[in-house]
Amino acid sequence: MPIPPFVTDLRRMVGDHELWLPGVTAVVVHEGAVLLTLRADNGEWAPVTGIIDPGEEPALAARREALEETGVEISVDRLASVGVIPPVTYANGDRASYLDLTFACSWVAGTPYAADDENTDARWWPLDALPPMDEHLRARLEAALSGECAARYRSGR
């Protein structure tokens, strides 16, 4: 489901004005590899990402998004970083800014596949042979893979 129903409802009221939305990134690791999806909207590889539904616990949102996007069940191990994603303008003119909560996660079960229409592929990538990726996504991966106990605060400055 590319646009959550609550966002569609908001868009009817505010049009394409910038929305402030909470989001999650699930960096899922298994046997020296990270789970990435090939996004249908921009053709780029990324970890699992998604919007948190109203009232939903962020860690549960990360688990839900991983299952919805890749068919993989995960455990959420720790909060890795918190930061603001640069503003996005979508092809239809809608604008949004996201507060991202990145979680370090582990594989539990399932073989990855593009389980929804948001992605065209989902697979494990060796940590030492990752595909080209946006620098903001790389920073989230680095935080989740760091092994640090405390969450990082990401600043665009």
Secondary structure, 3 states (H helix, E strand, C coil): CCCCHHHHHHHHHHCCCCEEEEEEEEEEEECCEEEEEEECCCCCEECEEEECCCCCCHHHHHHHHHHHHHCCEEEEEEEEEEEEEEEEECCCCCEEEEEEEEEEEEEEECCCCCCCCCEEEEEEEECCCCCCCCHHHHHHHHHHHCCCCCCEECCCC
